[in-house]
């Protein structure tokens, strides 16, 4: 494999199987990217427990890059959810604790960054560098945006982009997918229309 990327895993046993796969197939200097998809808005998805979250934290420790949202970060660390009221200092502290799980780079997704901007915050533990990437805030919510973000970020990395570059690609593609979805009548009943935004993704990846 050129890289390893994991997303939603339904049980602790599935986490264990993924760890076995990583141990068996990962090569030296091969990127391992983990999206610990398991919750949002301060709650875990149905069927998940705090024990599951802590176990997912161990999988994140095997990764090079992890991309939790604020809810997932809180549960993996056994900390209180920050909610919607937080400072840059709060984000920096949370990111450093996430890297303490073992991954050298942690990205917090879905964070408010001021002036109607929304995006992600990154901490690179090896360089001790903090940065953000933001786009316009759209006051809507769609299922699947986390998957779109993580998948396009990993695609950028596989195409040779730096992590900040891949995060820019992912943020812009996700927002464009949401715009495309809003253009549909009765858009709330299905997931985000990422297919219509693929031309934008290809431009962001330098493939068009």
C-alpha positions in Angstrom: 0.0 0.0 0.0 1.1 3.6 -0.7 -0.4 4.6 2.6 -2.8 3.5 5.3 -6.0 5.5 6.2 -8.7 4.4 8.6 -12.1 5.9 9.4 -15.2 4.7 11.0 -14.7 1.4 12.9 -17.8 -0.2 14.4 -16.3 -2.2 17.3 -13.3 -2.5 19.5 -12.6 -5.8 17.7 -12.4 -3.9 14.4 -9.9 -1.5 15.9 -7.8 -4.5 16.9 -8.0 -5.9 13.4 -6.8 -2.6 11.9 -3.9 -2.6 14.3 -3.0 -6.1 13.1 -3.2 -4.8 9.5 -0.9 -1.9 10.2 1.6 -4.1 11.9 1.6 -6.5 9.0 1.6 -4.2 6.0 3.1 -0.9 7.1 6.5 -0.2 5.6 9.2 2.3 6.8 8.3 5.9 6.1 4.8 4.9 5.0 2.1 7.4 6.0 -0.5 6.2 8.5 -3.6 8.5 8.8 -6.4 7.9 11.3 -9.8 9.5 11.4 -11.3 8.4 14.8 -14.9 8.9 13.6 -17.1 8.2 16.6 -19.0 11.2 17.7 -20.0 14.9 17.4 -21.6 17.7 19.3 -20.4 16.4 22.6 -21.8 12.9 22.2 -20.6 9.6 21.0 -22.5 7.9 18.2 -25.0 5.3 19.1 -23.3 2.0 20.1 -20.0 3.5 21.2 -18.8 3.8 24.8 -16.1 5.7 26.7 -14.1 2.4 26.6 -14.3 2.4 22.9 -13.1 6.0 22.7 -10.1 5.2 24.9 -9.2 2.2 22.7 -9.4 4.4 19.6 -6.9 6.6 21.3 -4.5 3.8 21.3 -5.0 3.3 17.6 -4.3 7.0 17.1 -1.0 6.5 18.9 0.2 4.3 16.0 -0.6 7.0 13.4 1.5 9.8 11.8 -1.5 12.1 11.5 -4.9 12.0 13.4 -7.9 14.2 12.6 -10.5 14.1 15.4 -13.1 16.7 16.0 -13.5 18.3 19.4 -15.9 15.7 20.6 -13.7 12.8 19.6 -10.6 14.5 21.1 -12.4 14.9 24.4 -13.5 11.3 24.7 -10.1 9.9 23.7 -8.4 12.0 26.3 -11.0 11.5 29.0 -11.5 15.3 29.2 -14.5 17.6 29.2 -15.9 18.7 25.8 -14.9 22.3 25.1 -18.3 23.0 23.4 -18.5 26.2 21.4 -16.7 28.5 23.8 -12.9 28.1 23.6 -9.7 30.0 23.0 -6.6 29.4 20.9 -4.9 28.5 24.1 -7.5 25.7 24.7 -7.0 24.4 21.1 -3.2 24.4 21.5 -3.4 22.5 24.8 -5.8 19.9 23.4 -3.7 19.4 20.3 -0.5 18.8 22.4 -2.4 16.3 24.6 -3.6 14.5 21.4 0.0 14.2 20.2 0.8 12.8 23.6 -1.2 9.7 22.5 1.7 9.0 20.1 0.9 10.7 16.8 3.4 13.4 15.8 0.7 15.5 14.1 -2.8 16.2 15.3 -5.5 18.1 13.6 -8.7 19.3 15.2 -11.5 19.6 12.7 -14.6 21.7 12.8 -13.3 24.5 14.9 -14.4 28.1 14.9 -11.6 30.5 14.1 -13.2 33.9 14.4 -14.6 36.4 11.9 -17.1 33.9 10.6 -14.3 31.5 9.6 -14.4 27.8 10.3 -11.8 25.1 9.7 -9.1 23.2 11.4 -6.2 23.6 13.8 -2.9 21.7 13.4 -0.1 20.9 15.8 3.2 19.4 14.7 4.8 18.0 17.8 8.2 17.4 16.1 8.5 21.0 14.9 6.5 22.4 17.9 4.4 24.4 15.4 0.8 25.4 15.6 -1.2 26.6 12.6 -4.8 26.9 11.3 -6.6 26.6 8.0 -10.0 28.2 7.6 -12.7 29.0 5.0 -16.1 30.7 5.2 -18.6 29.5 7.8 -21.8 27.9 6.4 -24.5 27.8 9.0 -25.7 24.3 8.0 -24.8 20.7 8.9 -24.7 17.6 6.7 -23.9 14.0 7.3 -20.6 12.9 5.7 -18.6 16.1 5.8 -16.0 14.5 8.1 -15.5 11.6 5.7 -15.2 14.0 2.8 -12.6 16.1 4.7 -10.5 13.2 5.8 -10.5 11.4 2.5 -9.6 14.5 0.5 -6.8 15.4 3.0 -5.3 11.9 2.6 -5.7 12.2 -1.2 -3.7 15.5 -1.0 -0.9 13.8 1.0 -0.8 10.9 -1.4 -0.4 13.4 -4.3 2.6 14.9 -2.6 1.1 17.9 -0.9 2.5 19.0 2.5 0.1 18.6 5.4 -0.8 22.3 5.5 -1.4 22.1 1.7 -3.5 18.9 2.1 -5.6 20.6 4.8 -6.3 23.5 2.6 -7.4 21.1 -0.2 -9.7 19.3 2.3 -11.2 22.4 3.8 -11.9 24.0 0.5 -13.3 20.8 -1.1 -15.6 20.1 1.9 -17.0 23.7 1.8 -17.5 23.4 -1.9 -19.3 20.1 -1.4 -21.6 21.8 1.1 -22.3 24.7 -1.3 -23.2 22.2 -4.0 -25.6 20.4 -1.6 -27.3 23.7 -0.6 -28.1 24.2 -4.3 -30.4 21.2 -4.3 -34.1 21.4 -3.3 -34.9 19.4 -0.2 -31.1 18.9 0.4 -31.4 17.9 4.1 -32.5 14.3 3.5 -29.3 12.9 2.1 -25.5 13.3 2.6 -23.3 16.0 1.2 -23.1 16.2 -2.6 -19.3 15.7 -2.9 -19.6 14.3 -6.4 -20.6 17.6 -7.9 -17.5 19.2 -6.3 -15.0 16.7 -7.7 -13.8 19.2 -10.4 -12.9 21.6 -7.7 -11.0 18.8 -5.9 -9.1 17.9 -9.0 -8.0 21.6 -9.4 -6.9 21.7 -5.8 -4.9 18.5 -6.3 -3.3 19.9 -9.5 -4.9 17.1 -11.5 -6.9 19.2 -14.0 
